[in-house]
Amino acid sequence: MRIALTLDRDASEGEESDYVRALMAAGFRREEIVILPPDSPVGQDFDGVVLGGGGDVDPSLYGQAPRADANLELDPGRDRTDFALFERARRCQAPTLAICRGLQVVNVALGGTLIQDLPTERPSSVVHQNVEQERNEKRLDHVVRIAPGTRLSAIAATDELAVNSRHHQAIDRTAPGLTAAARAPDGVIEAVEQTEPWLLAVQWHPENLAAQDAASHRLFEEFARAVRSRAPVARD
């Protein structure tokens, strides 16, 4: 069994990584987790895909020019790997868990658009990018309201969840076929999902919270269950 995980160039890749820890706590072995940094070729299928957080998606990929005041951090190599991996995951029907930037990649890849910079385009009382988050990734910054009847609702077992938050971009136009599963109090979409193939994308960072938050841990457990139900191969 092989799980692909995309990360930024400077991200930790060992067992000290919260992504790796959360996946291992959900039952995957470390050797089953294949980390794909930017510019990694995607030449094989995977049983499951995790699109991790990171920098911004290039606006040209959703038909816009970068705004001068949007404070964008772009990495063409990261875009190439993430979009190629997600396209391959769709072709082979691999379950996909997308986190923060990953949610934005999913939305753009399926035909949606992004708000390039929330503070300048959609200012609100909800702080989506808290400077304190750079020092305390487990800090809870705001709640999200979960839509009833969604997969996320079943996983979270609540209609409101406190989350951490460190993003300045968000979904603008939702891609066709995606269901908005959660929103912040200011209306910003915080999660999207799709039934077939298995897809769940969240704007916050559950990997930082999974060790102490049951709902965050269950998110990775449900991803693992989806992977195993699709690819019930021996893991020896």
C-alpha positions in Angstrom: 0.0 0.0 0.0 1.3 3.4 -0.9 0.1 6.8 0.2 1.3 9.9 -1.5 1.8 13.1 0.6 2.8 16.4 -1.0 4.6 19.0 1.0 6.6 22.3 0.5 10.3 22.3 -0.1 11.2 23.2 3.5 8.7 20.8 5.2 9.7 18.1 7.7 9.6 14.7 6.1 10.4 12.4 9.1 8.2 11.0 11.9 8.4 14.5 13.5 6.1 15.7 10.8 2.5 16.1 12.1 1.2 14.8 8.7 3.3 11.6 9.0 2.3 11.2 12.7 -1.4 11.6 12.0 -1.2 9.1 9.1 0.7 6.6 11.2 -1.8 7.0 14.1 -4.5 6.2 11.6 -2.8 2.9 10.9 -0.4 3.4 8.0 3.3 2.4 8.4 6.0 4.9 7.8 7.3 3.0 4.7 3.8 3.2 3.2 3.9 7.0 3.1 5.7 8.4 0.1 6.5 12.1 0.4 6.5 14.1 -2.9 8.3 17.5 -2.6 7.8 20.1 -5.4 8.9 19.0 -8.9 8.6 15.3 -8.0 7.5 13.3 -11.0 4.2 11.5 -10.7 4.8 8.3 -12.6 2.7 5.8 -10.7 -0.6 5.3 -9.1 -1.2 5.5 -5.3 -3.7 3.8 -3.1 -4.5 7.2 -1.4 -3.4 10.8 -1.8 -2.9 13.6 0.8 -2.4 17.1 -0.6 -0.7 18.9 2.2 -0.6 22.6 3.1 1.9 25.1 1.8 2.1 28.2 -0.4 -0.3 29.7 -2.9 -1.8 28.3 -6.1 -0.8 30.3 -9.1 -3.8 32.4 -10.2 -3.0 31.7 -13.8 -4.3 28.2 -13.2 -7.8 29.6 -12.6 -7.6 32.2 -15.3 -6.6 35.3 -13.3 -3.5 37.5 -13.1 -1.8 37.7 -9.8 -2.9 40.8 -7.8 0.0 43.0 -6.8 -1.4 43.4 -3.2 -2.2 39.7 -2.7 1.1 38.8 -1.0 1.4 35.6 -3.0 4.0 32.9 -2.4 4.2 30.8 -5.6 6.1 27.7 -6.4 5.5 26.4 -9.9 7.2 23.1 -9.0 4.7 22.5 -6.2 1.8 23.3 -8.5 3.1 20.9 -11.1 3.4 18.0 -8.6 0.1 18.7 -6.8 -2.0 19.0 -9.9 -0.5 16.1 -11.7 -0.9 13.9 -8.6 -4.5 14.9 -8.1 -5.3 14.3 -11.8 -3.8 10.8 -11.5 -5.7 10.2 -8.3 -8.9 11.0 -10.1 -8.1 8.7 -13.0 -7.5 5.7 -10.7 -10.2 6.7 -8.2 -7.8 7.0 -5.3 -9.3 8.5 -2.1 -8.0 12.0 -1.5 -7.6 14.0 1.7 -6.7 17.6 1.0 -5.6 20.1 3.6 -5.4 23.9 3.4 -3.6 24.6 0.2 -4.7 21.1 -0.8 -8.4 22.3 -0.7 -7.5 25.1 -3.0 -5.7 22.8 -5.4 -8.7 20.5 -5.5 -11.1 23.4 -6.2 -9.0 24.9 -9.0 -8.2 21.5 -10.6 -12.0 20.8 -10.8 -12.8 24.1 -12.3 -13.3 26.5 -9.4 -11.6 29.8 -8.5 -10.0 31.3 -5.4 -10.0 34.5 -3.5 -6.4 35.6 -3.9 -6.2 37.4 -0.5 -8.9 37.4 2.1 -7.8 40.4 4.1 -7.9 42.8 1.1 -10.7 41.2 -0.9 -13.1 39.9 1.8 -12.1 41.6 5.1 -14.1 40.3 8.1 -14.0 40.0 11.9 -12.8 36.3 11.5 -9.0 36.1 11.5 -8.1 33.4 9.0 -4.4 34.0 9.1 -3.2 34.6 12.7 0.5 35.5 13.1 0.4 33.5 16.4 -0.3 30.4 14.4 3.3 30.5 13.1 4.4 29.8 16.7 1.5 27.7 18.0 0.1 25.4 15.3 -2.4 23.9 17.8 -4.0 27.3 18.6 -7.8 27.3 17.9 -8.7 30.4 16.1 -12.4 30.2 15.1 -15.3 27.8 14.7 -16.6 26.2 11.5 -20.2 25.4 11.0 -20.7 21.9 9.4 -23.4 21.2 7.0 -25.8 18.4 8.1 -25.9 15.2 6.2 -22.3 15.6 4.9 -19.4 13.1 5.3 -17.7 15.7 7.5 -20.7 15.9 9.7 -20.6 12.2 10.3 -16.9 12.3 11.0 -17.0 15.3 13.3 -20.2 14.2 15.1 -21.0 17.8 15.7 -22.4 20.8 13.8 -19.7 23.2 15.0 -16.0 22.6 15.3 -13.2 24.8 16.7 -10.2 24.9 14.3 -6.8 26.4 13.8 -6.4 28.8 10.9 -3.4 30.0 8.9 -4.5 30.8 5.3 -5.0 34.0 3.4 -6.7 32.4 0.3 -10.0 30.6 0.1 -12.6 29.3 -2.3 -14.4 31.9 -4.4 -16.4 29.9 -7.0 -16.9 26.3 -5.9 -16.0 23.8 -8.6 -18.8 21.8 -10.1 -19.5 18.5 -8.3 -18.1 19.7 -4.9 -20.3 20.1 -1.9 -19.6 22.8 0.6 -19.4 20.9 3.9 -18.4 23.6 6.3 -18.1 27.4 6.5 -16.6 30.0 8.8 -18.9 32.5 10.5 -18.1 35.0 7.8 -19.3 32.6 5.1 -15.8 31.5 3.9 -16.0 27.9 2.7 -13.9 25.8 5.1 -14.5 22.3 3.7 -15.7 20.6 0.5 -16.3 17.0 -0.3 -17.4 14.5 -2.9 -18.8 11.0 -2.6 -17.2 9.2 -5.6 -14.3 9.1 -5.7 -13.8 9.6 -2.0 -12.7 13.2 -1.5 -12.6 15.4 1.6 -10.8 18.8 1.7 -10.5 21.1 4.7 -9.1 24.6 5.0 -7.7 24.1 8.5 -4.8 21.9 9.7 -6.2 18.7 11.4 -2.7 17.1 11.3 -1.6 19.6 14.0 -4.6 18.7 16.2 -5.0 14.9 15.6 -3.0 13.9 18.7 -5.4 15.5 21.1 -8.6 16.2 19.1 -10.9 13.2 18.4 -12.6 14.7 15.4 -9.2 15.5 13.7 -8.0 12.0 14.4 -11.2 10.5 12.9 -10.7 12.5 9.8 -7.4 10.6 9.1 -9.0 7.3 10.3 -11.9 7.7 7.7 -9.3 8.5 5.0 -7.5 5.3 6.0 -10.7 3.3 6.0 -11.6 4.6 2.5 -8.1 3.6 1.2 -8.3 0.1 2.7 -11.8 -0.5 1.4 -10.7 0.4 -2.1 -7.4 -1.4 -2.0 -7.6 -4.3 0.5 -4.1 -5.6 -0.1 -1.9 -7.2 2.5 0.2 -4.8 4.4 3.0 -7.0 5.6 
